[in-house]
């Protein structure tokens, strides 16, 4: 499987759109490279239903999703994940130490 075309940019959390060419010659359009709270991941092609909810139109097992995410990050290029571990994913942010909690003055209403 190879990435056929990739349009890079910054559309909110979306970093790129791309098409995927399978080993059998099928081209599947509409993949997205998305920056989530746990790092980059691939969003599969989707459609909006009558209730304005999106659902994937292409399904894949977890291992294939992970392989595709690594491939897309590699294709996107260096520098996208400057603080990334070797696996290609960002580490989750570490919790900040608190000074003891909240008081009534912290509530905005």
NUSE-525316 format. One record per atom (N, C-alpha, C): atom name; x negated, y negated, z negated; residue number from 1; residue in one letter. Coordinates in Angstrom, 1 decimal. Each point is the difference from the previous one (the first is absolute). Example, Ala and Ser with C-alpha at 12.3 -4.5 7.8 and 13.67 -1.06 7.14 Angstrom:
atom: N | east: -13.2 | north: 5.7 | up: -7.8 | nr: 1 | rest: a
atom: CA | east: 0.9 | north: -1.2 | up: 0.0 | nr: 1 | rest: a
atom: C | east: -0.9 | north: -1.2 | up: 0.0 | nr: 1 | rest: a
atom: N | east: 0.4 | north: -1.1 | up: 0.7 | nr: 2 | rest: s
atom: CA | east: -0.9 | north: -1.1 | up: 0.0 | nr: 2 | rest: s
atom: C | east: 0.8 | north: -1.1 | up: -0.8 | nr: 2 | rest: s
end
This chain:
atom: N | east: -0.8 | north: 1.2 | up: 0.0 | nr: 1 | rest: x
atom: CA | east: 0.8 | north: -1.2 | up: 0.0 | nr: 1 | rest: x
atom: C | east: -0.9 | north: -1.2 | up: 0.0 | nr: 1 | rest: x
atom: N | east: 0.4 | north: -1.0 | up: 0.8 | nr: 2 | rest: x
atom: CA | east: -0.7 | north: -1.3 | up: 0.1 | nr: 2 | rest: x
atom: C | east: 0.9 | north: -1.1 | up: 0.0 | nr: 2 | rest: x
atom: N | east: -0.5 | north: -1.2 | up: -0.4 | nr: 3 | rest: x
atom: CA | east: 0.7 | north: -1.2 | up: 0.0 | nr: 3 | rest: x
atom: C | east: -0.1 | north: -0.6 | up: 1.4 | nr: 3 | rest: x
atom: N | east: 1.1 | north: -0.2 | up: 0.7 | nr: 4 | rest: x
atom: CA | east: 0.1 | north: -0.4 | up: 1.4 | nr: 4 | rest: x
atom: C | east: -0.2 | north: -1.5 | up: 0.1 | nr: 4 | rest: x
atom: N | east: 0.6 | north: -0.8 | up: -0.8 | nr: 5 | rest: x
atom: CA | east: 0.0 | north: -1.4 | up: 0.0 | nr: 5 | rest: x
atom: C | east: 0.2 | north: -0.5 | up: -1.4 | nr: 5 | rest: x
atom: N | east: -0.7 | north: -1.1 | up: -0.4 | nr: 6 | rest: x
atom: CA | east: 0.2 | north: -0.6 | up: -1.3 | nr: 6 | rest: x
atom: C | east: 0.1 | north: -1.5 | up: 0.1 | nr: 6 | rest: x
atom: N | east: 1.0 | north: -0.6 | up: -0.4 | nr: 7 | rest: x
atom: CA | east: 0.2 | north: -1.5 | up: -0.1 | nr: 7 | rest: x
atom: C | east: -0.3 | north: -0.4 | up: -1.4 | nr: 7 | rest: x
atom: N | east: -1.1 | north: -0.7 | up: -0.3 | nr: 8 | rest: x
atom: CA | east: -0.4 | north: -0.4 | up: -1.3 | nr: 8 | rest: x
atom: C | east: 0.6 | north: -1.4 | up: -0.3 | nr: 8 | rest: x
atom: N | east: 0.3 | north: -0.3 | up: -1.2 | nr: 9 | rest: x
atom: CA | east: 0.6 | north: -1.3 | up: -0.4 | nr: 9 | rest: x
atom: C | east: 0.3 | north: 0.0 | up: -1.5 | nr: 9 | rest: x
atom: N | east: 0.8 | north: -0.9 | up: -0.3 | nr: 10 | rest: x
atom: CA | east: 0.4 | north: -0.2 | up: -1.4 | nr: 10 | rest: x
atom: C | east: 1.5 | north: -0.4 | up: -0.1 | nr: 10 | rest: x
atom: N | east: 0.9 | north: 1.0 | up: 0.0 | nr: 11 | rest: x
atom: CA | east: 1.4 | north: -0.3 | up: 0.0 | nr: 11 | rest: x
atom: C | east: 0.5 | north: 0.5 | up: -1.4 | nr: 11 | rest: x
atom: N | east: -0.1 | north: -0.9 | up: -1.0 | nr: 12 | rest: x
atom: CA | east: 0.4 | north: 0.4 | up: -1.3 | nr: 12 | rest: x
atom: C | east: -1.0 | north: 1.0 | up: -0.5 | nr: 12 | rest: x
atom: N | east: 0.6 | north: 1.2 | up: -0.4 | nr: 13 | rest: x
atom: CA | east: -0.9 | north: 1.1 | up: -0.5 | nr: 13 | rest: x
atom: C | east: -0.5 | north: 0.9 | up: 1.2 | nr: 13 | rest: x
atom: N | east: 0.5 | north: -0.2 | up: 1.2 | nr: 14 | rest: x
atom: CA | east: -0.4 | north: 0.8 | up: 1.1 | nr: 14 | rest: x
atom: C | east: -1.3 | north: -0.6 | up: 0.6 | nr: 14 | rest: x
atom: N | east: -1.0 | north: 0.9 | up: 0.1 | nr: 15 | rest: x
atom: CA | east: -1.3 | north: -0.4 | up: 0.5 | nr: 15 | rest: x
atom: C | east: -0.2 | north: 0.3 | up: 1.5 | nr: 15 | rest: x
atom: N | east: 0.7 | north: 1.1 | up: 0.5 | nr: 16 | rest: x
atom: CA | east: -0.1 | north: 0.3 | up: 1.4 | nr: 16 | rest: x
atom: C | east: 1.2 | north: 0.9 | up: 0.4 | nr: 16 | rest: x
atom: N | east: 0.2 | north: 0.0 | up: 1.3 | nr: 17 | rest: x
atom: CA | east: 1.0 | north: 0.9 | up: 0.7 | nr: 17 | rest: x
atom: C | east: -0.8 | north: 0.9 | up: 0.9 | nr: 17 | rest: x
atom: N | east: 0.3 | north: 1.2 | up: 0.1 | nr: 18 | rest: x
atom: CA | east: -0.7 | north: 0.9 | up: 0.9 | nr: 18 | rest: x
atom: C | east: 0.8 | north: 1.1 | up: 0.5 | nr: 18 | rest: x
atom: N | east: -0.5 | north: 0.6 | up: 1.1 | nr: 19 | rest: x
atom: CA | east: 0.7 | north: 1.2 | up: 0.7 | nr: 19 | rest: x
atom: C | east: -1.0 | north: 1.2 | up: -0.2 | nr: 19 | rest: x
atom: N | east: 0.6 | north: 1.2 | up: -0.1 | nr: 20 | rest: x
atom: CA | east: -0.8 | north: 1.2 | up: -0.3 | nr: 20 | rest: x
atom: C | east: 0.2 | north: 0.9 | up: 1.2 | nr: 20 | rest: x
atom: N | east: -1.2 | north: 0.5 | up: 0.5 | nr: 21 | rest: x
atom: CA | east: 0.1 | north: 1.0 | up: 1.1 | nr: 21 | rest: x
atom: C | east: -0.4 | north: 1.4 | up: -0.6 | nr: 21 | rest: x
atom: N | east: 0.9 | north: 1.0 | up: 0.2 | nr: 22 | rest: x
atom: CA | east: -0.3 | north: 1.3 | up: -0.6 | nr: 22 | rest: x
atom: C | east: -0.9 | north: 0.8 | up: 1.0 | nr: 22 | rest: x
atom: N | east: -0.5 | north: 1.1 | up: -0.5 | nr: 23 | rest: x
atom: CA | east: -0.8 | north: 0.9 | up: 0.8 | nr: 23 | rest: x
atom: C | east: 0.7 | north: 0.5 | up: 1.2 | nr: 23 | rest: x
atom: N | east: 1.3 | north: 0.1 | up: -0.1 | nr: 24 | rest: x
atom: CA | east: 0.8 | north: 0.5 | up: 1.1 | nr: 24 | rest: x
atom: C | east: 0.4 | north: -1.1 | up: 1.1 | nr: 24 | rest: x
atom: N | east: -0.4 | north: -1.2 | up: -0.3 | nr: 25 | rest: x
atom: CA | east: 0.2 | north: -1.1 | up: 1.0 | nr: 25 | rest: x
atom: C | east: 1.2 | north: -0.9 | up: -0.3 | nr: 25 | rest: x
atom: N | east: 0.8 | north: 0.3 | up: -1.1 | nr: 26 | rest: x
atom: CA | east: 1.1 | north: -0.8 | up: -0.4 | nr: 26 | rest: x
atom: C | east: -0.5 | north: -1.3 | up: -0.6 | nr: 26 | rest: x
atom: N | east: 0.6 | north: -1.1 | up: 0.3 | nr: 27 | rest: x
atom: CA | east: -0.3 | north: -1.3 | up: -0.6 | nr: 27 | rest: x
atom: C | east: 1.2 | north: -0.4 | up: -0.8 | nr: 27 | rest: x
atom: N | east: -0.2 | north: -0.2 | up: -1.3 | nr: 28 | rest: x
atom: CA | east: 1.0 | north: -0.4 | up: -0.9 | nr: 28 | rest: x
atom: C | east: -0.3 | north: -1.5 | up: -0.4 | nr: 28 | rest: x
atom: N | east: 1.0 | north: -0.8 | up: 0.2 | nr: 29 | rest: x
atom: CA | east: -0.1 | north: -1.5 | up: -0.2 | nr: 29 | rest: x
atom: C | east: 0.6 | north: -0.4 | up: -1.3 | nr: 29 | rest: x
atom: N | east: -0.5 | north: -1.0 | up: -0.6 | nr: 30 | rest: x
atom: CA | east: 0.6 | north: -0.7 | up: -1.1 | nr: 30 | rest: x
atom: C | east: -0.6 | north: 0.3 | up: -1.4 | nr: 30 | rest: x
atom: N | east: -1.2 | north: 0.4 | up: -0.1 | nr: 31 | rest: x
atom: CA | east: -0.7 | north: 0.2 | up: -1.3 | nr: 31 | rest: x
atom: C | east: -0.4 | north: -1.3 | up: -0.5 | nr: 31 | rest: x
atom: N | east: -0.1 | north: -0.2 | up: -1.3 | nr: 32 | rest: x
atom: CA | east: -0.5 | north: -1.2 | up: -0.6 | nr: 32 | rest: x
atom: C | east: -1.1 | north: 0.3 | up: -1.1 | nr: 32 | rest: x
atom: N | east: -1.0 | north: -0.8 | up: -0.1 | nr: 33 | rest: x
atom: CA | east: -0.9 | north: 0.1 | up: -1.1 | nr: 33 | rest: x
atom: C | east: 0.4 | north: -1.1 | up: -1.0 | nr: 33 | rest: x
atom: N | east: 0.3 | north: 0.4 | up: -1.2 | nr: 34 | rest: x
atom: CA | east: 0.7 | north: -0.8 | up: -1.0 | nr: 34 | rest: x
atom: C | east: -0.9 | north: -0.1 | up: -1.2 | nr: 34 | rest: x
atom: N | east: -0.1 | north: -1.2 | up: -0.6 | nr: 35 | rest: x
atom: CA | east: -0.8 | north: -0.2 | up: -1.2 | nr: 35 | rest: x
atom: C | east: 1.0 | north: 0.1 | up: -1.2 | nr: 35 | rest: x
atom: N | east: 0.0 | north: 1.1 | up: -0.7 | nr: 36 | rest: x
atom: CA | east: 0.9 | north: 0.2 | up: -1.2 | nr: 36 | rest: x
atom: C | east: -0.7 | north: -0.3 | up: -1.3 | nr: 36 | rest: x
atom: N | east: 0.7 | north: 0.2 | up: -1.1 | nr: 37 | rest: x
atom: CA | east: -0.6 | north: -0.3 | up: -1.3 | nr: 37 | rest: x
atom: C | east: -1.2 | north: 1.0 | up: -0.3 | nr: 37 | rest: x
atom: N | east: 0.0 | north: 1.1 | up: 0.6 | nr: 38 | rest: x
atom: CA | east: -1.1 | north: 1.0 | up: -0.2 | nr: 38 | rest: x
atom: C | east: -1.0 | north: 0.1 | up: 1.1 | nr: 38 | rest: x
atom: N | east: 0.0 | north: -1.0 | up: 0.9 | nr: 39 | rest: x
atom: CA | east: -0.9 | north: 0.0 | up: 1.1 | nr: 39 | rest: x
atom: C | east: 0.8 | north: 0.1 | up: 1.4 | nr: 39 | rest: x
atom: N | east: -0.8 | north: 0.3 | up: 1.0 | nr: 40 | rest: x
atom: CA | east: 0.6 | north: 0.2 | up: 1.3 | nr: 40 | rest: x
atom: C | east: 0.6 | north: 1.3 | up: 0.3 | nr: 40 | rest: x
atom: N | east: 1.1 | north: 0.0 | up: 0.7 | nr: 41 | rest: x
atom: CA | east: 0.6 | north: 1.3 | up: 0.4 | nr: 41 | rest: x
atom: C | east: 0.7 | north: -0.2 | up: 1.4 | nr: 41 | rest: x
atom: N | east: 0.3 | north: 1.1 | up: 0.6 | nr: 42 | rest: x
atom: CA | east: 0.7 | north: -0.1 | up: 1.3 | nr: 42 | rest: x
atom: C | east: 1.5 | north: 0.2 | up: -0.2 | nr: 42 | rest: x
atom: N | east: 0.7 | north: -1.0 | up: 0.6 | nr: 43 | rest: x
atom: CA | east: 1.5 | north: 0.1 | up: 0.1 | nr: 43 | rest: x
atom: C | east: 0.4 | north: 0.6 | up: 1.3 | nr: 43 | rest: x
atom: N | east: 0.8 | north: 1.0 | up: -0.1 | nr: 44 | rest: x
atom: CA | east: 0.5 | north: 0.7 | up: 1.2 | nr: 44 | rest: x
atom: C | east: 1.0 | north: -0.8 | up: 0.8 | nr: 44 | rest: x
atom: N | east: 0.2 | north: 0.3 | up: 1.3 | nr: 45 | rest: x
atom: CA | east: 1.1 | north: -0.7 | up: 0.7 | nr: 45 | rest: x
atom: C | east: 1.3 | north: 0.1 | up: -0.7 | nr: 45 | rest: x
atom: N | east: 0.8 | north: -1.0 | up: 0.0 | nr: 46 | rest: x
atom: CA | east: 1.3 | north: 0.0 | up: -0.7 | nr: 46 | rest: x
atom: C | east: 1.0 | north: -0.8 | up: 0.7 | nr: 46 | rest: x
atom: N | east: 1.3 | north: 0.2 | up: -0.4 | nr: 47 | rest: x
atom: CA | east: 1.1 | north: -0.7 | up: 0.5 | nr: 47 | rest: x
atom: C | east: 0.9 | north: -0.5 | up: -1.1 | nr: 47 | rest: x
atom: N | east: 0.8 | north: -1.1 | up: 0.2 | nr: 48 | rest: x
atom: CA | east: 0.9 | north: -0.5 | up: -1.0 | nr: 48 | rest: x
atom: C | east: 1.4 | north: 0.6 | up: 0.2 | nr: 48 | rest: x
atom: N | east: 0.6 | north: 0.4 | up: -1.0 | nr: 49 | rest: x
atom: CA | east: 1.4 | north: 0.6 | up: 0.1 | nr: 49 | rest: x
atom: C | east: 1.0 | north: -1.1 | up: -0.2 | nr: 49 | rest: x
atom: N | east: 1.3 | north: 0.3 | up: -0.1 | nr: 50 | rest: x
atom: CA | east: 1.0 | north: -1.0 | up: -0.1 | nr: 50 | rest: x
atom: C | east: 0.0 | north: -0.7 | up: -1.3 | nr: 50 | rest: x
atom: N | east: -0.6 | north: 0.6 | up: -1.0 | nr: 51 | rest: x
atom: CA | east: -0.1 | north: -0.6 | up: -1.4 | nr: 51 | rest: x
atom: C | east: -1.2 | north: -0.8 | up: -0.1 | nr: 51 | rest: x
atom: N | east: -0.7 | north: -0.3 | up: 1.1 | nr: 52 | rest: x
atom: CA | east: -1.3 | north: -0.8 | up: 0.0 | nr: 52 | rest: x
atom: C | east: -1.1 | north: 0.7 | up: -0.8 | nr: 52 | rest: x
atom: N | east: 0.0 | north: 1.3 | up: -0.1 | nr: 53 | rest: x
atom: CA | east: -1.1 | north: 0.8 | up: -0.6 | nr: 53 | rest: x
atom: C | east: -0.8 | north: 0.6 | up: 1.1 | nr: 53 | rest: x
atom: N | east: -1.3 | north: 0.1 | up: -0.2 | nr: 54 | rest: x
atom: CA | east: -0.9 | north: 0.7 | up: 1.0 | nr: 54 | rest: x
atom: C | east: -0.2 | north: 1.4 | up: -0.4 | nr: 54 | rest: x
atom: N | east: -0.1 | north: 0.8 | up: 1.1 | nr: 55 | rest: x
atom: CA | east: -0.3 | north: 1.5 | up: -0.2 | nr: 55 | rest: x
atom: C | east: -1.0 | north: 0.4 | up: 1.1 | nr: 55 | rest: x
atom: N | east: -0.9 | north: 0.9 | up: -0.4 | nr: 56 | rest: x
atom: CA | east: -1.0 | north: 0.4 | up: 0.9 | nr: 56 | rest: x
atom: C | east: 0.6 | north: 0.9 | up: 1.2 | nr: 56 | rest: x
atom: N | east: -0.5 | north: -0.2 | up: 1.2 | nr: 57 | rest: x
atom: CA | east: 0.5 | north: 0.7 | up: 1.1 | nr: 57 | rest: x
atom: C | east: -1.0 | north: 1.1 | up: 0.4 | nr: 57 | rest: x
atom: N | east: -1.2 | north: 0.0 | up: -0.6 | nr: 58 | rest: x
atom: CA | east: -1.0 | north: 1.1 | up: 0.2 | nr: 58 | rest: x
atom: C | east: -0.4 | north: 0.5 | up: -1.4 | nr: 58 | rest: x
atom: N | east: 0.0 | north: 1.3 | up: -0.1 | nr: 59 | rest: x
atom: CA | east: -0.3 | north: 0.6 | up: -1.3 | nr: 59 | rest: x
atom: C | east: -1.4 | north: 0.7 | up: 0.1 | nr: 59 | rest: x
atom: N | east: -0.7 | north: 0.1 | up: -1.1 | nr: 60 | rest: x
atom: CA | east: -1.3 | north: 0.7 | up: 0.0 | nr: 60 | rest: x
atom: C | east: -0.3 | north: 0.4 | up: -1.5 | nr: 60 | rest: x
atom: N | east: -0.7 | north: 1.1 | up: -0.1 | nr: 61 | rest: x
atom: CA | east: -0.4 | north: 0.5 | up: -1.3 | nr: 61 | rest: x
atom: C | east: -1.0 | north: -0.9 | up: -0.6 | nr: 61 | rest: x
atom: N | east: -0.2 | north: 0.1 | up: -1.3 | nr: 62 | rest: x
atom: CA | east: -0.9 | north: -0.9 | up: -0.8 | nr: 62 | rest: x
atom: C | east: -1.4 | north: 0.0 | up: 0.6 | nr: 62 | rest: x
atom: N | east: -0.6 | north: 1.2 | up: 0.3 | nr: 63 | rest: x
atom: CA | east: -1.3 | north: 0.1 | up: 0.4 | nr: 63 | rest: x
atom: C | east: -0.2 | north: -0.8 | up: 1.4 | nr: 63 | rest: x
atom: N | east: 1.0 | north: 0.1 | up: 0.8 | nr: 64 | rest: x
atom: CA | east: -0.1 | north: -0.7 | up: 1.3 | nr: 64 | rest: x
atom: C | east: 0.1 | north: -1.5 | up: -0.2 | nr: 64 | rest: x
atom: N | east: 0.8 | north: -0.4 | up: -0.9 | nr: 65 | rest: x
atom: CA | east: 0.2 | north: -1.4 | up: -0.3 | nr: 65 | rest: x
atom: C | east: -1.4 | north: -0.6 | up: -0.6 | nr: 65 | rest: x
atom: N | east: -0.6 | north: 0.8 | up: -0.8 | nr: 66 | rest: x
atom: CA | east: -1.3 | north: -0.5 | up: -0.6 | nr: 66 | rest: x
atom: C | east: -1.1 | north: -0.1 | up: 1.1 | nr: 66 | rest: x
atom: N | east: 0.0 | north: 1.0 | up: 0.9 | nr: 67 | rest: x
atom: CA | east: -1.0 | north: 0.1 | up: 1.1 | nr: 67 | rest: x
atom: C | east: 0.3 | north: -1.2 | up: 0.9 | nr: 67 | rest: x
atom: N | east: 1.2 | north: -0.3 | up: 0.3 | nr: 68 | rest: x
atom: CA | east: 0.4 | north: -1.2 | up: 0.9 | nr: 68 | rest: x
atom: C | east: -0.4 | north: -1.3 | up: -0.7 | nr: 68 | rest: x
atom: N | east: 0.2 | north: -0.1 | up: -1.3 | nr: 69 | rest: x
atom: CA | east: -0.4 | north: -1.2 | up: -0.7 | nr: 69 | rest: x
atom: C | east: -1.5 | north: -0.2 | up: 0.1 | nr: 69 | rest: x
atom: N | east: -0.8 | north: 1.0 | up: -0.2 | nr: 70 | rest: x
atom: CA | east: -1.4 | north: -0.1 | up: 0.1 | nr: 70 | rest: x
atom: C | east: -0.5 | north: -0.4 | up: 1.4 | nr: 70 | rest: x
atom: N | east: 0.7 | north: 0.6 | up: 1.0 | nr: 71 | rest: x
atom: CA | east: -0.3 | north: -0.3 | up: 1.4 | nr: 71 | rest: x
atom: C | east: 0.3 | north: -1.5 | up: 0.3 | nr: 71 | rest: x
atom: N | east: 1.2 | north: -0.5 | up: -0.5 | nr: 72 | rest: x
atom: CA | east: 0.4 | north: -1.4 | up: 0.3 | nr: 72 | rest: x
atom: C | east: -0.9 | north: -1.0 | up: -0.7 | nr: 72 | rest: x
atom: N | east: -0.5 | north: 0.3 | up: -1.2 | nr: 73 | rest: x
atom: CA | east: -0.9 | north: -0.9 | up: -0.7 | nr: 73 | rest: x
atom: C | east: -1.3 | north: 0.0 | up: 0.7 | nr: 73 | rest: x
atom: N | east: -0.5 | north: 1.1 | up: 0.4 | nr: 74 | rest: x
atom: CA | east: -1.2 | north: 0.1 | up: 0.8 | nr: 74 | rest: x
atom: C | east: 0.1 | north: -0.8 | up: 1.3 | nr: 74 | rest: x
atom: N | east: 1.1 | north: 0.1 | up: 0.7 | nr: 75 | rest: x
atom: CA | east: 0.2 | north: -0.7 | up: 1.3 | nr: 75 | rest: x
atom: C | east: 0.1 | north: -1.5 | up: -0.3 | nr: 75 | rest: x
atom: N | east: 0.6 | north: -0.4 | up: -1.1 | nr: 76 | rest: x
atom: CA | east: 0.2 | north: -1.4 | up: -0.3 | nr: 76 | rest: x
atom: C | east: -1.3 | north: -0.7 | up: -0.1 | nr: 76 | rest: x
atom: N | east: -1.0 | north: 0.7 | up: -0.6 | nr: 77 | rest: x
atom: CA | east: -1.3 | north: -0.6 | up: 0.0 | nr: 77 | rest: x
atom: C | east: -0.6 | north: -0.2 | up: -1.4 | nr: 77 | rest: x
atom: N | east: -1.2 | north: -0.3 | up: 0.0 | nr: 78 | rest: x
atom: CA | east: -0.7 | north: -0.2 | up: -1.3 | nr: 78 | rest: x
atom: C | east: 0.4 | north: -1.4 | up: -0.6 | nr: 78 | rest: x
atom: N | east: -0.1 | north: -0.1 | up: -1.3 | nr: 79 | rest: x
atom: CA | east: 0.3 | north: -1.2 | up: -0.7 | nr: 79 | rest: x
atom: C | east: 1.4 | north: -0.1 | up: -0.5 | nr: 79 | rest: x
atom: N | east: 0.9 | north: 0.9 | up: 0.5 | nr: 80 | rest: x
atom: CA | east: 1.4 | north: -0.1 | up: -0.5 | nr: 80 | rest: x
atom: C | east: 0.1 | north: 0.4 | up: -1.5 | nr: 80 | rest: x
atom: N | east: -0.9 | north: 0.9 | up: -0.4 | nr: 81 | rest: x
atom: CA | east: 0.1 | north: 0.6 | up: -1.3 | nr: 81 | rest: x
atom: C | east: -1.4 | north: -0.2 | up: -0.7 | nr: 81 | rest: x
atom: N | east: -0.3 | north: -1.3 | up: -0.3 | nr: 82 | rest: x
atom: CA | east: -1.4 | north: -0.2 | up: -0.6 | nr: 82 | rest: x
atom: C | east: -0.2 | north: 0.6 | up: -1.3 | nr: 82 | rest: x
atom: N | east: 1.1 | north: 0.2 | up: -0.8 | nr: 83 | rest: x
atom: CA | east: -0.2 | north: 0.6 | up: -1.3 | nr: 83 | rest: x
atom: C | east: 0.6 | north: 1.5 | up: -0.1 | nr: 83 | rest: x
atom: N | east: 0.0 | north: 0.6 | up: 1.2 | nr: 84 | rest: x
atom: CA | east: 0.6 | north: 1.3 | up: 0.1 | nr: 84 | rest: x
atom: C | east: -1.0 | north: 1.1 | up: -0.4 | nr: 84 | rest: x
atom: N | east: 0.5 | north: 1.1 | up: -0.7 | nr: 85 | rest: x
atom: CA | east: -0.8 | north: 1.1 | up: -0.2 | nr: 85 | rest: x
atom: C | east: -0.2 | north: 0.8 | up: 1.3 | nr: 85 | rest: x
atom: N | east: -0.8 | north: 1.0 | up: 0.1 | nr: 86 | rest: x
atom: CA | east: -0.3 | north: 0.8 | up: 1.2 | nr: 86 | rest: x
atom: C | east: 1.2 | north: 0.6 | up: 0.7 | nr: 86 | rest: x
atom: N | east: 1.1 | north: 0.2 | up: -0.8 | nr: 87 | rest: x
atom: CA | east: 1.2 | north: 0.7 | up: 0.6 | nr: 87 | rest: x
atom: C | east: 0.7 | north: -1.0 | up: 0.9 | nr: 87 | rest: x
atom: N | east: -0.2 | north: -1.3 | up: 0.0 | nr: 88 | rest: x
atom: CA | east: 0.6 | north: -0.9 | up: 0.9 | nr: 88 | rest: x
atom: C | east: 1.2 | north: -0.7 | up: -0.7 | nr: 88 | rest: x
atom: N | east: 0.3 | north: 0.2 | up: -1.2 | nr: 89 | rest: x
atom: CA | east: 1.1 | north: -0.6 | up: -0.7 | nr: 89 | rest: x
atom: C | east: -0.5 | north: -0.9 | up: -1.1 | nr: 89 | rest: x
atom: N | east: 0.8 | north: -1.1 | up: -0.3 | nr: 90 | rest: x
atom: CA | east: -0.4 | north: -0.9 | up: -1.1 | nr: 90 | rest: x
atom: C | east: 0.3 | north: 0.7 | up: -1.3 | nr: 90 | rest: x
atom: N | east: -0.7 | north: -0.4 | up: -1.0 | nr: 91 | rest: x
atom: CA | east: 0.3 | north: 0.5 | up: -1.3 | nr: 91 | rest: x
atom: C | east: 1.1 | north: -0.9 | up: -0.6 | nr: 91 | rest: x
atom: N | east: 0.8 | north: 0.6 | up: -0.9 | nr: 92 | rest: x
atom: CA | east: 1.0 | north: -0.8 | up: -0.6 | nr: 92 | rest: x
atom: C | east: -0.6 | north: -1.0 | up: -1.0 | nr: 92 | rest: x
atom: N | east: 0.6 | north: -1.2 | up: -0.1 | nr: 93 | rest: x
atom: CA | east: -0.6 | north: -0.9 | up: -0.9 | nr: 93 | rest: x
atom: C | east: 0.1 | north: 0.5 | up: -1.4 | nr: 93 | rest: x
atom: N | east: -1.1 | north: -0.4 | up: -0.8 | nr: 94 | rest: x
atom: CA | east: 0.0 | north: 0.4 | up: -1.4 | nr: 94 | rest: x
atom: C | east: 0.8 | north: -1.0 | up: -0.8 | nr: 94 | rest: x
atom: N | east: 0.6 | north: 0.6 | up: -1.1 | nr: 95 | rest: x
atom: CA | east: 0.9 | north: -0.9 | up: -0.8 | nr: 95 | rest: x
atom: C | east: -0.9 | north: -1.1 | up: -0.7 | nr: 95 | rest: x
atom: N | east: 0.6 | north: -1.1 | up: -0.3 | nr: 96 | rest: x
atom: CA | east: -0.6 | north: -1.1 | up: -0.7 | nr: 96 | rest: x
atom: C | east: 0.3 | north: 0.1 | up: -1.4 | nr: 96 | rest: x
atom: N | east: -1.0 | north: -0.2 | up: -0.9 | nr: 97 | rest: x
atom: CA | east: 0.1 | north: 0.0 | up: -1.4 | nr: 97 | rest: x
atom: C | east: 1.0 | north: -1.1 | up: -0.5 | nr: 97 | rest: x
atom: N | east: 0.9 | north: 0.3 | up: -0.9 | nr: 98 | rest: x
atom: CA | east: 0.9 | north: -0.9 | up: -0.5 | nr: 98 | rest: x
atom: C | east: -0.4 | north: -0.6 | up: -1.3 | nr: 98 | rest: x
atom: N | east: 0.5 | north: -1.2 | up: -0.4 | nr: 99 | rest: x
atom: CA | east: -0.3 | north: -0.5 | up: -1.3 | nr: 99 | rest: x
atom: C | east: 1.0 | north: 0.3 | up: -1.0 | nr: 99 | rest: x
atom: N | east: 0.9 | north: 0.9 | up: 0.2 | nr: 100 | rest: x
atom: CA | east: 0.9 | north: 0.4 | up: -1.0 | nr: 100 | rest: x
atom: C | east: 1.5 | north: 0.0 | up: 0.4 | nr: 100 | rest: x
atom: N | east: 0.3 | north: -0.4 | up: 1.2 | nr: 101 | rest: x
atom: CA | east: 1.4 | north: 0.1 | up: 0.4 | nr: 101 | rest: x
atom: C | east: 0.6 | north: -1.3 | up: 0.3 | nr: 101 | rest: x
atom: N | east: 1.3 | north: 0.0 | up: 0.1 | nr: 102 | rest: x
atom: CA | east: 0.8 | north: -1.2 | up: 0.3 | nr: 102 | rest: x
atom: C | east: 0.6 | north: -0.6 | up: -1.2 | nr: 102 | rest: x
atom: N | east: 0.4 | north: -1.3 | up: 0.1 | nr: 103 | rest: x
atom: CA | east: 0.7 | north: -0.7 | up: -1.0 | nr: 103 | rest: x
atom: C | east: 1.3 | north: -0.5 | up: 0.6 | nr: 103 | rest: x
atom: N | east: 0.8 | north: -0.6 | up: -0.8 | nr: 104 | rest: x
atom: CA | east: 1.3 | north: -0.6 | up: 0.5 | nr: 104 | rest: x
atom: C | east: -0.3 | north: -1.1 | up: 1.0 | nr: 104 | rest: x
atom: N | east: -1.2 | north: -0.7 | up: -0.2 | nr: 105 | rest: x
atom: CA | east: -0.3 | north: -1.1 | up: 0.9 | nr: 105 | rest: x
atom: C | east: -0.3 | north: 0.5 | up: 1.4 | nr: 105 | rest: x
atom: N | east: -0.3 | north: 1.3 | up: 0.2 | nr: 106 | rest: x
atom: CA | east: -0.4 | north: 0.5 | up: 1.3 | nr: 106 | rest: x
atom: C | east: 1.2 | north: 0.3 | up: 0.9 | nr: 106 | rest: x
atom: N | east: 1.2 | north: 0.0 | up: -0.6 | nr: 107 | rest: x
atom: CA | east: 1.3 | north: 0.3 | up: 0.8 | nr: 107 | rest: x
atom: C | east: 0.4 | north: -1.2 | up: 0.7 | nr: 107 | rest: x
atom: N | east: 0.2 | north: 0.0 | up: 1.3 | nr: 108 | rest: x
atom: CA | east: 0.3 | north: -1.2 | up: 0.8 | nr: 108 | rest: x
atom: C | east: 1.4 | north: -0.5 | up: -0.2 | nr: 108 | rest: x
atom: N | east: 0.9 | north: 0.6 | up: -0.7 | nr: 109 | rest: x
atom: CA | east: 1.4 | north: -0.5 | up: -0.1 | nr: 109 | rest: x
atom: C | east: 0.4 | north: -0.1 | up: -1.4 | nr: 109 | rest: x
end
